[in-house]
Amino acid sequence: MGMDGRTIETVVVNASEGSARVQQSISLQALSPGLYFINVTSGKQTLSQMVVKE
C-alpha cells in the first residue's frame, strides 16, 4: 500500500492446513522510491510493516 492508501499489489498465499510458518517473497523492484506499508492478514489478525524503498 502506498502512502496515498492505494493498494499496489495483492498476493494470496494458500498455506497447507496446520502450517505454523509461511514464507512469501515480494519484489519491490518496480516501485518508485518512497514509503510503503505491507499488510499481512491471516484469519482475523492483520500485521502491518512499514518499508522504505530508497
Biopython code that builds the backbone (N, CA, C, O; Angstrom):
import numpy as np
from Bio.PDB.StructureBuilder import StructureBuilder

atoms = [
    (1, "MET", "N", (0.849, -1.164, 0.000)),
    (1, "MET", "CA", (0.000, 0.000, 0.000)),
    (1, "MET", "C", (0.896, 1.229, 0.000)),
    (1, "MET", "O", (1.834, 1.319, 0.792)),
    (2, "GLY", "N", (0.614, 2.158, -0.872)),
    (2, "GLY", "CA", (1.381, 3.395, -0.924)),
    (2, "GLY", "C", (0.914, 4.378, 0.138)),
    (2, "GLY", "O", (-0.076, 4.137, 0.829)),
    (3, "MET", "N", (1.630, 5.483, 0.261)),
    (3, "MET", "CA", (1.279, 6.499, 1.258)),
    (3, "MET", "C", (-0.098, 7.109, 0.998)),
    (3, "MET", "O", (-0.714, 7.662, 1.909)),
    (4, "ASP", "N", (-0.574, 7.012, -0.228)),
    (4, "ASP", "CA", (-1.891, 7.557, -0.560)),
    (4, "ASP", "C", (-3.025, 6.588, -0.221)),
    (4, "ASP", "O", (-4.192, 6.887, -0.471)),
    (5, "GLY", "N", (-2.683, 5.419, 0.353)),
    (5, "GLY", "CA", (-3.684, 4.432, 0.732)),
    (5, "GLY", "C", (-4.090, 3.496, -0.380)),
    (5, "GLY", "O", (-4.928, 2.616, -0.183)),
    (6, "ARG", "N", (-3.501, 3.678, -1.549)),
    (6, "ARG", "CA", (-3.831, 2.861, -2.719)),
    (6, "ARG", "C", (-3.143, 1.501, -2.615)),
    (6, "ARG", "O", (-1.948, 1.424, -2.328)),
    (7, "THR", "N", (-3.898, 0.437, -2.848)),
    (7, "THR", "CA", (-3.320, -0.900, -2.875)),
    (7, "THR", "C", (-2.527, -1.052, -4.161)),
    (7, "THR", "O", (-3.047, -0.816, -5.251)),
    (8, "ILE", "N", (-1.269, -1.445, -4.033)),
    (8, "ILE", "CA", (-0.389, -1.583, -5.185)),
    (8, "ILE", "C", (-0.402, -3.005, -5.718)),
    (8, "ILE", "O", (-0.388, -3.220, -6.930)),
    (9, "GLU", "N", (-0.427, -3.962, -4.827)),
    (9, "GLU", "CA", (-0.426, -5.364, -5.238)),
    (9, "GLU", "C", (-1.052, -6.207, -4.133)),
    (9, "GLU", "O", (-0.875, -5.932, -2.946)),
    (10, "THR", "N", (-1.788, -7.239, -4.545)),
    (10, "THR", "CA", (-2.340, -8.203, -3.605)),
    (10, "THR", "C", (-1.780, -9.570, -3.953)),
    (10, "THR", "O", (-1.845, -9.999, -5.105)),
    (11, "VAL", "N", (-1.233, -10.252, -2.959)),
    (11, "VAL", "CA", (-0.681, -11.590, -3.147)),
    (11, "VAL", "C", (-1.436, -12.524, -2.212)),
    (11, "VAL", "O", (-1.506, -12.277, -1.008)),
    (12, "VAL", "N", (-2.001, -13.599, -2.761)),
    (12, "VAL", "CA", (-2.710, -14.585, -1.953)),
    (12, "VAL", "C", (-1.820, -15.811, -1.832)),
    (12, "VAL", "O", (-1.369, -16.368, -2.833)),
    (13, "VAL", "N", (-1.574, -16.225, -0.593)),
    (13, "VAL", "CA", (-0.746, -17.398, -0.331)),
    (13, "VAL", "C", (-1.621, -18.425, 0.363)),
    (13, "VAL", "O", (-2.196, -18.147, 1.415)),
    (14, "ASN", "N", (-1.721, -19.599, -0.216)),
    (14, "ASN", "CA", (-2.502, -20.668, 0.393)),
    (14, "ASN", "C", (-1.562, -21.582, 1.157)),
    (14, "ASN", "O", (-0.772, -22.314, 0.561)),
    (15, "ALA", "N", (-1.650, -21.538, 2.468)),
    (15, "ALA", "CA", (-0.811, -22.383, 3.319)),
    (15, "ALA", "C", (-1.523, -23.709, 3.545)),
    (15, "ALA", "O", (-2.750, -23.765, 3.632)),
    (16, "SER", "N", (-0.741, -24.765, 3.639)),
    (16, "SER", "CA", (-1.346, -26.054, 3.936)),
    (16, "SER", "C", (-1.873, -26.035, 5.365)),
    (16, "SER", "O", (-1.299, -25.389, 6.242)),
    (17, "GLU", "N", (-2.941, -26.730, 5.581)),
    (17, "GLU", "CA", (-3.580, -26.731, 6.899)),
    (17, "GLU", "C", (-2.607, -27.232, 7.959)),
    (17, "GLU", "O", (-1.923, -28.235, 7.756)),
    (18, "GLY", "N", (-2.548, -26.544, 9.071)),
    (18, "GLY", "CA", (-1.651, -26.934, 10.154)),
    (18, "GLY", "C", (-0.267, -26.329, 10.039)),
    (18, "GLY", "O", (0.582, -26.577, 10.895)),
    (19, "SER", "N", (-0.015, -25.531, 8.993)),
    (19, "SER", "CA", (1.296, -24.897, 8.841)),
    (19, "SER", "C", (1.487, -23.841, 9.915)),
    (19, "SER", "O", (0.591, -23.037, 10.172)),
    (20, "ALA", "N", (2.648, -23.847, 10.536)),
    (20, "ALA", "CA", (2.942, -22.852, 11.566)),
    (20, "ALA", "C", (3.614, -21.625, 10.968)),
    (20, "ALA", "O", (3.550, -20.540, 11.544)),
    (21, "ARG", "N", (4.257, -21.791, 9.813)),
    (21, "ARG", "CA", (5.013, -20.687, 9.230)),
    (21, "ARG", "C", (4.927, -20.747, 7.702)),
    (21, "ARG", "O", (5.018, -21.815, 7.095)),
    (22, "VAL", "N", (4.750, -19.578, 7.108)),
    (22, "VAL", "CA", (4.694, -19.462, 5.651)),
    (22, "VAL", "C", (5.628, -18.345, 5.244)),
    (22, "VAL", "O", (5.639, -17.288, 5.875)),
    (23, "GLN", "N", (6.414, -18.557, 4.198)),
    (23, "GLN", "CA", (7.287, -17.508, 3.669)),
    (23, "GLN", "C", (6.833, -17.147, 2.270)),
    (23, "GLN", "O", (6.478, -18.014, 1.472)),
    (24, "GLN", "N", (6.849, -15.847, 1.981)),
    (24, "GLN", "CA", (6.496, -15.354, 0.652)),
    (24, "GLN", "C", (7.388, -14.171, 0.339)),
    (24, "GLN", "O", (7.445, -13.215, 1.112)),
    (25, "SER", "N", (8.079, -14.221, -0.774)),
    (25, "SER", "CA", (8.924, -13.104, -1.206)),
    (25, "SER", "C", (8.119, -12.200, -2.130)),
    (25, "SER", "O", (7.317, -12.673, -2.936)),
    (26, "ILE", "N", (8.340, -10.905, -2.005)),
    (26, "ILE", "CA", (7.724, -9.951, -2.917)),
    (26, "ILE", "C", (8.825, -9.046, -3.461)),
    (26, "ILE", "O", (9.796, -8.742, -2.768)),
    (27, "SER", "N", (8.660, -8.625, -4.696)),
    (27, "SER", "CA", (9.656, -7.772, -5.333)),
    (27, "SER", "C", (9.221, -6.313, -5.240)),
    (27, "SER", "O", (8.076, -5.975, -5.538)),
    (28, "LEU", "N", (10.144, -5.460, -4.825)),
    (28, "LEU", "CA", (9.892, -4.021, -4.783)),
    (28, "LEU", "C", (10.552, -3.318, -5.963)),
    (28, "LEU", "O", (10.542, -2.089, -6.044)),
    (29, "GLN", "N", (11.119, -4.089, -6.866)),
    (29, "GLN", "CA", (11.907, -3.554, -7.969)),
    (29, "GLN", "C", (11.121, -2.570, -8.843)),
    (29, "GLN", "O", (11.675, -1.564, -9.286)),
    (30, "ALA", "N", (9.859, -2.843, -9.092)),
    (30, "ALA", "CA", (9.072, -1.992, -9.995)),
    (30, "ALA", "C", (8.522, -0.741, -9.307)),
    (30, "ALA", "O", (7.946, 0.124, -9.968)),
    (31, "LEU", "N", (8.693, -0.637, -7.990)),
    (31, "LEU", "CA", (8.155, 0.505, -7.252)),
    (31, "LEU", "C", (9.121, 1.678, -7.247)),
    (31, "LEU", "O", (10.338, 1.494, -7.222)),
    (32, "SER", "N", (8.576, 2.870, -7.269)),
    (32, "SER", "CA", (9.385, 4.081, -7.143)),
    (32, "SER", "C", (9.878, 4.195, -5.709)),
    (32, "SER", "O", (9.254, 3.657, -4.794)),
    (33, "PRO", "N", (11.001, 4.895, -5.503)),
    (33, "PRO", "CA", (11.464, 5.114, -4.128)),
    (33, "PRO", "C", (10.371, 5.801, -3.306)),
    (33, "PRO", "O", (9.656, 6.671, -3.804)),
    (34, "GLY", "N", (10.258, 5.402, -2.066)),
    (34, "GLY", "CA", (9.251, 6.003, -1.193)),
    (34, "GLY", "C", (8.933, 5.110, -0.015)),
    (34, "GLY", "O", (9.622, 4.124, 0.246)),
    (35, "LEU", "N", (7.885, 5.471, 0.685)),
    (35, "LEU", "CA", (7.437, 4.777, 1.885)),
    (35, "LEU", "C", (6.223, 3.925, 1.530)),
    (35, "LEU", "O", (5.282, 4.411, 0.902)),
    (36, "TYR", "N", (6.245, 2.665, 1.928)),
    (36, "TYR", "CA", (5.163, 1.731, 1.634)),
    (36, "TYR", "C", (4.801, 0.960, 2.895)),
    (36, "TYR", "O", (5.596, 0.878, 3.831)),
    (37, "PHE", "N", (3.607, 0.400, 2.915)),
    (37, "PHE", "CA", (3.165, -0.453, 4.009)),
    (37, "PHE", "C", (2.827, -1.820, 3.448)),
    (37, "PHE", "O", (2.156, -1.932, 2.422)),
    (38, "ILE", "N", (3.292, -2.854, 4.121)),
    (38, "ILE", "CA", (2.948, -4.225, 3.768)),
    (38, "ILE", "C", (1.982, -4.715, 4.840)),
    (38, "ILE", "O", (2.304, -4.702, 6.028)),
    (39, "ASN", "N", (0.808, -5.144, 4.420)),
    (39, "ASN", "CA", (-0.203, -5.667, 5.339)),
    (39, "ASN", "C", (-0.351, -7.161, 5.098)),
    (39, "ASN", "O", (-0.580, -7.594, 3.969)),
    (40, "VAL", "N", (-0.221, -7.943, 6.155)),
    (40, "VAL", "CA", (-0.384, -9.390, 6.085)),
    (40, "VAL", "C", (-1.592, -9.748, 6.941)),
    (40, "VAL", "O", (-1.639, -9.430, 8.129)),
    (41, "THR", "N", (-2.569, -10.415, 6.325)),
    (41, "THR", "CA", (-3.775, -10.805, 7.045)),
    (41, "THR", "C", (-3.885, -12.319, 7.079)),
    (41, "THR", "O", (-3.739, -12.995, 6.060)),
    (42, "SER", "N", (-4.143, -12.833, 8.267)),
    (42, "SER", "CA", (-4.349, -14.268, 8.467)),
    (42, "SER", "C", (-5.539, -14.430, 9.401)),
    (42, "SER", "O", (-5.471, -14.094, 10.583)),
    (43, "GLY", "N", (-6.613, -14.942, 8.861)),
    (43, "GLY", "CA", (-7.826, -15.057, 9.672)),
    (43, "GLY", "C", (-8.317, -13.677, 10.053)),
    (43, "GLY", "O", (-8.607, -12.854, 9.185)),
    (44, "LYS", "N", (-8.411, -13.419, 11.354)),
    (44, "LYS", "CA", (-8.898, -12.126, 11.842)),
    (44, "LYS", "C", (-7.764, -11.200, 12.251)),
    (44, "LYS", "O", (-8.020, -10.089, 12.715)),
    (45, "GLN", "N", (-6.528, -11.628, 12.092)),
    (45, "GLN", "CA", (-5.381, -10.817, 12.508)),
    (45, "GLN", "C", (-4.693, -10.188, 11.301)),
    (45, "GLN", "O", (-4.555, -10.817, 10.252)),
    (46, "THR", "N", (-4.264, -8.935, 11.466)),
    (46, "THR", "CA", (-3.523, -8.228, 10.428)),
    (46, "THR", "C", (-2.253, -7.648, 11.026)),
    (46, "THR", "O", (-2.278, -7.033, 12.092)),
    (47, "LEU", "N", (-1.146, -7.851, 10.330)),
    (47, "LEU", "CA", (0.151, -7.299, 10.717)),
    (47, "LEU", "C", (0.540, -6.280, 9.658)),
    (47, "LEU", "O", (0.476, -6.577, 8.465)),
    (48, "SER", "N", (0.942, -5.086, 10.070)),
    (48, "SER", "CA", (1.379, -4.041, 9.141)),
    (48, "SER", "C", (2.843, -3.733, 9.386)),
    (48, "SER", "O", (3.286, -3.623, 10.529)),
    (49, "GLN", "N", (3.597, -3.593, 8.288)),
    (49, "GLN", "CA", (5.022, -3.283, 8.378)),
    (49, "GLN", "C", (5.332, -2.160, 7.393)),
    (49, "GLN", "O", (4.969, -2.233, 6.219)),
    (50, "MET", "N", (6.004, -1.126, 7.879)),
    (50, "MET", "CA", (6.407, -0.020, 7.024)),
    (50, "MET", "C", (7.732, -0.380, 6.355)),
    (50, "MET", "O", (8.633, -0.920, 6.998)),
    (51, "VAL", "N", (7.846, -0.079, 5.062)),
    (51, "VAL", "CA", (9.048, -0.367, 4.284)),
    (51, "VAL", "C", (9.450, 0.903, 3.549)),
    (51, "VAL", "O", (8.603, 1.578, 2.964)),
    (52, "VAL", "N", (10.737, 1.232, 3.577)),
    (52, "VAL", "CA", (11.255, 2.379, 2.839)),
    (52, "VAL", "C", (12.077, 1.858, 1.670)),
    (52, "VAL", "O", (13.039, 1.115, 1.867)),
    (53, "LYS", "N", (11.703, 2.245, 0.453)),
    (53, "LYS", "CA", (12.495, 1.900, -0.724)),
    (53, "LYS", "C", (13.297, 3.129, -1.101)),
    (53, "LYS", "O", (12.742, 4.195, -1.368)),
    (54, "GLU", "N", (14.600, 2.967, -1.119)),
    (54, "GLU", "CA", (15.486, 4.096, -1.449)),
    (54, "GLU", "C", (15.795, 4.137, -2.922)),
    (54, "GLU", "O", (16.524, 5.018, -3.376)),
]
sb = StructureBuilder()
sb.init_structure("model")
sb.init_model(0)
sb.init_chain("A")
sb.init_seg("    ")
for serial, (resi, resn, name, xyz) in enumerate(atoms, 1):
    if name == "N":
        sb.init_residue(resn, " ", resi, " ")
    sb.init_atom(name, np.array(xyz, "f"), 0.0, 1.0, " ", f" {name:<3s}", serial, name[0])
structure = sb.get_structure()
